[in-house]
Amino acid sequence: MSVTMQKRIIQTTGLSLSTMLLLAIAQVVVQVTLYFDLTQLLILFAAVFPVIALICGILCKVLAGNVWSALIASGAAFTIVLLVLFNSSALIYAPLYVGISLLGYGAAYWVGRKRKLASQSASI
């Protein structure tokens, strides 16, 4: 295994673990600030978790640089956290969050490409 591959594996693992930690912290903060009702789940599933998925995708592009890291990091993080914090019926949302993570990856790729093109045209 090459050094580059080892570096990408370590970065992907670190991103997945940090995403899991961020998801758990967000769930505890929302649970402590709100009583358990429909609004708590709505805030988690519709606002907090998608933002974390978007950030995970952006960080996967910036740090690891390949799309597989976004798929693995967000997929593992959301699947494990949804299984642990909620029951298996919440797993229906995991592909949605992986898709949002891929949108974040694509946005980071697009911004990086625009910057690269702008810097190349400025140097000409």
C-alpha positions in Angstrom: 0.0 0.0 0.0 1.4 3.3 -1.0 1.9 6.3 1.3 -0.7 8.3 -0.6 -3.3 5.6 -0.1 -2.5 5.3 3.6 -2.8 9.0 4.0 -6.2 9.0 2.3 -7.4 6.1 4.4 -6.4 7.9 7.6 -8.0 11.2 6.5 -11.2 9.4 5.5 -11.3 7.6 8.9 -10.7 10.8 10.7 -13.4 12.6 8.8 -15.8 9.9 9.5 -15.1 9.8 13.3 -15.2 13.6 13.5 -18.5 13.7 11.7 -19.9 11.1 14.1 -18.7 13.1 17.1 -20.3 16.3 15.6 -23.6 14.5 15.0 -23.7 13.1 18.5 -22.9 16.6 20.0 -25.6 18.2 17.8 -28.1 15.6 18.9 -27.3 16.1 22.6 -27.5 19.9 22.3 -30.9 19.8 20.6 -32.1 17.2 23.1 -31.0 19.3 26.1 -32.5 22.5 24.7 -35.8 21.1 23.5 -38.1 18.6 25.1 -38.6 15.4 23.2 -41.3 16.1 20.6 -41.7 16.4 16.9 -39.9 19.8 16.6 -36.7 18.2 18.0 -36.7 15.5 15.3 -37.6 18.0 12.7 -34.7 20.3 13.7 -32.3 17.3 13.7 -33.4 15.6 10.5 -34.2 18.7 8.4 -31.7 21.3 9.6 -28.8 20.1 11.6 -27.9 16.8 10.0 -28.0 18.2 6.4 -25.7 21.0 7.4 -23.3 18.6 8.9 -23.5 16.4 5.8 -22.7 19.4 3.6 -19.7 20.3 5.8 -18.5 16.7 5.7 -18.6 16.7 1.9 -16.7 20.0 1.7 -14.1 18.7 4.1 -13.7 15.5 2.2 -12.9 17.4 -1.0 -10.6 19.8 0.7 -8.7 17.3 2.9 -8.9 13.9 1.2 -9.6 15.1 -2.4 -11.5 12.1 -3.7 -15.2 11.3 -4.0 -14.9 7.9 -2.3 -13.8 9.5 0.9 -17.1 11.6 0.9 -19.1 8.4 0.3 -17.3 6.4 2.9 -17.0 9.1 5.6 -20.6 10.3 5.4 -22.1 6.9 4.8 -20.4 5.3 7.8 -21.0 8.3 10.1 -24.7 8.7 9.4 -25.5 5.0 9.3 -23.8 4.4 12.7 -25.2 7.5 14.4 -28.7 6.9 13.1 -28.6 3.3 14.3 -27.2 4.2 17.7 -29.2 7.3 18.5 -32.4 6.3 16.9 -33.8 3.0 15.7 -33.4 1.3 12.4 -36.4 3.0 10.9 -34.3 6.2 10.7 -31.9 4.6 8.3 -34.1 5.7 5.4 -32.5 9.1 5.9 -28.9 7.9 5.5 -28.8 7.9 1.7 -30.3 11.4 1.7 -27.5 12.6 3.9 -24.9 10.9 1.7 -26.4 12.6 -1.3 -26.2 16.0 0.5 -22.6 15.2 1.4 -21.9 14.6 -2.3 -23.5 17.9 -3.1 -21.0 19.5 -0.7 -18.2 17.7 -2.4 -19.4 18.9 -5.8 -19.7 22.5 -4.6 -16.2 22.4 -3.2 -14.9 20.9 -6.5 -16.7 23.6 -8.4 -15.4 26.5 -6.3 -11.9 25.0 -6.5 -12.1 24.7 -10.2 -13.3 28.3 -10.6 -10.4 29.5 -8.5 -8.0 27.5 -10.5 -9.3 28.9 -13.8 -9.3 32.4 -12.4 -5.7 32.1 -11.3 -4.7 30.7 -14.6 -6.4 33.4 -16.6 -4.9 36.1 -14.3 -1.3 34.7 -14.9 -1.7 34.8 -18.7 
